[in-house]
Amino acid sequence: MESGDAQLVAHALGVAARAKSMSEIARKSGLSRESLYRSLSPTGRPEFGTVLSVLNALDLGLSVKPRALVKNSARASSAKKKKVAV
């Protein structure tokens, strides 16, 4: 998820789902195998609900945390420099 590339994340979920068994993931998620293959392909654009269903079927969770303070402090430092220069 760090990459920010939604298609890469969808593809990675597809790889994990195929490794586990797309039929099993379809059964557990309540989605069709065909729609999962399509959504989780490298060019797929799954809805957020599909992503959550697949994560749940894979016995995975999703958690959210703030970005590293180093990144935030670098932005703050950059913003301060810009304010001083103005």
Backbone as numpy.savetxt, mean C-alpha at the origin, in Angstrom:
# Nx Ny Nz CAx CAy CAz Cx Cy Cz
5.33 0.59 1.20 4.52 1.78 1.20 5.39 3.04 1.20
6.62 2.90 1.64 7.50 4.05 1.70 7.73 4.68 0.34
7.62 3.87 -0.72 7.88 4.40 -2.05 6.82 5.39 -2.50
5.62 5.25 -1.96 4.52 6.11 -2.38 3.93 5.70 -3.71
4.39 4.60 -4.27 3.92 4.11 -5.56 2.79 3.12 -5.34
1.56 3.55 -5.57 0.38 2.72 -5.32 0.38 1.45 -6.17
0.83 1.56 -7.40 0.86 0.38 -8.26 1.88 -0.65 -7.76
2.98 -0.19 -7.23 3.97 -1.10 -6.67 3.41 -1.84 -5.46
2.68 -1.14 -4.62 2.07 -1.75 -3.45 1.03 -2.78 -3.89
0.20 -2.43 -4.86 -0.82 -3.36 -5.37 -0.15 -4.60 -5.96
0.91 -4.39 -6.70 1.63 -5.53 -7.29 2.23 -6.42 -6.20
2.82 -5.82 -5.18 3.40 -6.59 -4.07 2.33 -7.42 -3.37
1.14 -6.85 -3.17 0.04 -7.61 -2.58 -0.35 -8.77 -3.49
-0.34 -8.53 -4.80 -0.64 -9.59 -5.76 0.35 -10.72 -5.69
1.62 -10.39 -5.55 2.66 -11.42 -5.43 2.43 -12.25 -4.17
2.13 -11.57 -3.07 1.87 -12.28 -1.81 0.61 -13.14 -1.92
-0.43 -12.62 -2.56 -1.67 -13.36 -2.71 -1.47 -14.60 -3.58
-0.71 -14.46 -4.67 -0.44 -15.62 -5.53 0.41 -16.65 -4.80
1.33 -16.20 -3.98 2.19 -17.13 -3.22 1.36 -17.93 -2.22
0.36 -17.31 -1.64 -0.48 -17.98 -0.65 -1.54 -18.84 -1.32
-2.05 -18.44 -2.45 -3.10 -19.09 -3.24 -4.20 -18.07 -3.49
-4.25 -17.62 -4.72 -5.24 -16.61 -5.09 -6.66 -17.12 -4.83
-6.89 -18.41 -5.02 -8.22 -18.98 -4.75 -8.58 -18.84 -3.28
-7.62 -19.10 -2.41 -7.86 -18.98 -0.97 -8.10 -17.51 -0.58
-7.31 -16.61 -1.15 -7.47 -15.19 -0.85 -8.84 -14.71 -1.35
-9.25 -15.18 -2.52 -10.56 -14.81 -3.05 -11.66 -15.30 -2.12
-11.56 -16.52 -1.68 -12.58 -17.08 -0.78 -12.63 -16.29 0.52
-11.48 -16.03 1.13 -11.43 -15.33 2.41 -11.87 -13.86 2.28
-11.59 -13.25 1.14 -11.90 -11.82 0.98 -13.31 -11.59 0.44
-13.90 -12.63 -0.15 -15.23 -12.47 -0.73 -15.19 -11.83 -2.11
-14.02 -11.77 -2.71 -13.85 -11.19 -4.04 -13.56 -12.30 -5.04
-13.82 -12.05 -6.31 -13.55 -13.09 -7.31 -12.05 -13.15 -7.62
-11.62 -14.34 -7.99 -10.21 -14.53 -8.36 -9.83 -13.60 -9.51
-10.71 -13.53 -10.49 -10.44 -12.73 -11.68 -10.25 -11.26 -11.33
-11.13 -10.73 -10.48 -11.00 -9.32 -10.13 -9.75 -9.08 -9.29
-9.35 -10.05 -8.48 -8.12 -9.92 -7.71 -6.90 -9.91 -8.62
-6.87 -10.83 -9.58 -5.75 -10.85 -10.52 -5.66 -9.51 -11.26
-6.80 -8.98 -11.68 -6.83 -7.72 -12.42 -6.40 -6.55 -11.52
-6.98 -6.49 -10.32 -6.69 -5.38 -9.40 -5.25 -5.39 -8.91
-4.71 -6.57 -8.70 -3.38 -6.69 -8.09 -2.27 -6.91 -9.12
-2.57 -6.63 -10.37 -1.55 -6.73 -11.41 -0.66 -5.48 -11.35
0.46 -5.48 -12.05 1.34 -4.30 -12.03 0.64 -3.03 -12.52
-0.39 -3.17 -13.35 -1.12 -2.00 -13.84 -2.47 -1.81 -13.14
-2.76 -2.66 -12.17 -4.03 -2.58 -11.47 -4.13 -1.37 -10.55
-5.36 -0.98 -10.29 -5.61 0.14 -9.38 -6.74 -0.27 -8.43
-6.42 -1.11 -7.44 -7.48 -1.61 -6.56 -8.05 -0.50 -5.67
-9.32 -0.65 -5.35 -9.93 0.26 -4.39 -9.34 -0.03 -3.02
-9.43 0.96 -2.14 -8.87 0.80 -0.80 -9.53 -0.37 -0.07
-10.82 -0.56 -0.28 -11.54 -1.67 0.33 -10.99 -3.01 -0.12
-10.59 -3.10 -1.38 -9.98 -4.34 -1.90 -8.65 -4.59 -1.22
-7.86 -3.55 -1.09 -6.55 -3.68 -0.42 -6.75 -4.18 1.01
-7.71 -3.58 1.73 -7.96 -4.01 3.11 -8.45 -5.45 3.16
-9.31 -5.85 2.22 -9.80 -7.23 2.19 -8.68 -8.22 1.93
-7.79 -7.87 1.02 -6.66 -8.76 0.71 -5.71 -8.83 1.90
-5.41 -7.70 2.52 -4.55 -7.71 3.71 -5.15 -8.61 4.79
-6.44 -8.47 5.01 -7.12 -9.28 6.02 -7.05 -10.76 5.64
-7.28 -11.09 4.38 -7.21 -12.48 3.93 -5.81 -13.06 4.07
-4.80 -12.21 3.97 -3.41 -12.63 4.15 -2.98 -12.64 5.62
-3.94 -12.33 6.49 -3.65 -12.21 7.93 -2.60 -11.13 8.21
-2.71 -10.04 7.45 -1.83 -8.89 7.63 -2.66 -7.70 8.07
-2.03 -6.75 8.69 -2.72 -5.54 9.12 -2.06 -4.32 8.51
-2.72 -3.22 8.66 -2.21 -1.95 8.17 -2.13 -1.02 9.35
-0.99 -0.40 9.53 -0.85 0.58 10.61 -0.28 1.87 10.04
-0.59 2.94 10.71 -0.16 4.26 10.27 0.68 4.88 11.37
1.78 5.50 10.99 2.64 6.16 11.97 3.18 7.43 11.34
3.56 8.37 12.15 4.15 9.60 11.60 5.47 9.29 10.90
5.78 10.09 9.93 7.07 9.92 9.25 8.19 10.21 10.24
9.36 9.76 9.91 10.52 9.94 10.79 10.74 11.42 11.10
11.11 11.69 12.33 11.36 13.07 12.74 12.49 13.70 11.96
13.41 12.90 11.49 14.54 13.44 10.73 14.02 14.15 9.49
13.05 13.54 8.80 12.50 14.16 7.60 11.77 15.44 7.97
11.00 15.40 9.04 10.24 16.58 9.45 11.17 17.71 9.89
12.21 17.37 10.63 13.12 18.42 11.09 13.90 19.01 9.91
14.17 18.21 8.89 14.86 18.73 7.71 13.96 19.71 6.98
12.66 19.39 6.91 11.71 20.31 6.27 11.60 21.59 7.08
11.52 21.45 8.38 11.39 22.63 9.24 12.62 23.52 9.11
13.78 22.90 9.07 15.02 23.64 8.93 15.05 24.38 7.59
14.61 23.70 6.54 14.55 24.31 5.22 13.57 25.47 5.20
12.42 25.29 5.85 11.41 26.35 5.91 11.94 27.56 6.67
12.70 27.32 7.75 13.26 28.43 8.52 14.25 29.21 7.67
15.07 28.50 6.90 16.05 29.17 6.04 15.34 30.04 5.01
14.23 29.53 4.46 13.50 30.30 3.47 12.89 31.54 4.10
12.40 31.41 5.33 11.80 32.57 6.00 12.87 33.64 6.27
14.05 33.20 6.64 15.12 34.15 6.92 15.55 34.87 5.64
15.57 34.15 4.54 16.00 34.73 3.28 14.99 35.71 2.70
13.74 35.62 3.09 12.69 36.49 2.53 12.73 37.83 3.10
